[in-house]
């Protein structure tokens, strides 16, 4: 059984993450995949319930899951210079430094066998080797 953490985040994440979970649940049910869905606090809601935007309970739980779905964080609206109001550094904490950019489809006339995926890592454009 897979364990998947669900972190709604802030702003539009409160709308899109539950819809994404519905799609994931339907796909898992169709294929017979058993998944344990674990809601975890992150962002503004986490601060309201745990006093920090990235509480220890979330970090510890993420260490034991197989993966997680995370919505966007509204850190620009957080109060400045208040330590518990931080942009939760989950990517740094779990050494997930690559951010996936948008994919590019190639035409059927292309002589390449694989689609090129643009990756942005710290402002640099990188294209993976084929």
GIBELDA-V870727 format. One record per backbone hydrogen bond with DSSP energy under -1.0 kcal/mol. NH is the residue of the N-H (numbers start at 0). CO is the residue of the C=O. E is the energy in kcal/mol with one decimal. If there is no record, write none. Layout:
BEGIN
nh = {NH	NH}
co = {CO	CO}
e = {E	E}
END
This chain:
BEGIN
nh = {1	3	4	5	6	9	12	13	14	15	16	19	20	21	22	23	24	25	26	27	28	29	30	31	32	35	37	39	42	46	47	48	49	50	52	58	59	60	61	63	65	66	68	70	76	77	84	85	89	92	93	94	95	100	103	109	117	118	119	120	123	125}
co = {33	35	66	37	68	71	9	10	11	11	12	15	16	17	18	19	20	21	22	23	24	25	26	27	27	1	3	5	52	42	43	44	45	46	83	54	55	56	57	60	2	2	4	6	73	74	81	83	87	88	89	91	90	117	115	106	101	125	98	123	120	118}
e = {-2.2	-2.7	-2.5	-2.8	-3.0	-3.3	-2.4	-1.5	-1.6	-2.8	-1.8	-2.5	-2.5	-1.8	-1.8	-2.5	-2.9	-2.2	-2.3	-2.5	-2.6	-2.3	-1.7	-1.0	-1.8	-3.4	-2.9	-2.9	-2.9	-2.1	-2.1	-1.9	-3.3	-1.5	-2.0	-1.8	-2.9	-1.8	-2.4	-1.4	-2.5	-1.1	-2.7	-2.9	-1.9	-1.1	-2.6	-1.0	-1.6	-2.7	-2.4	-1.1	-3.6	-1.1	-1.5	-1.6	-1.1	-2.0	-1.4	-1.7	-1.5	-2.6}
END
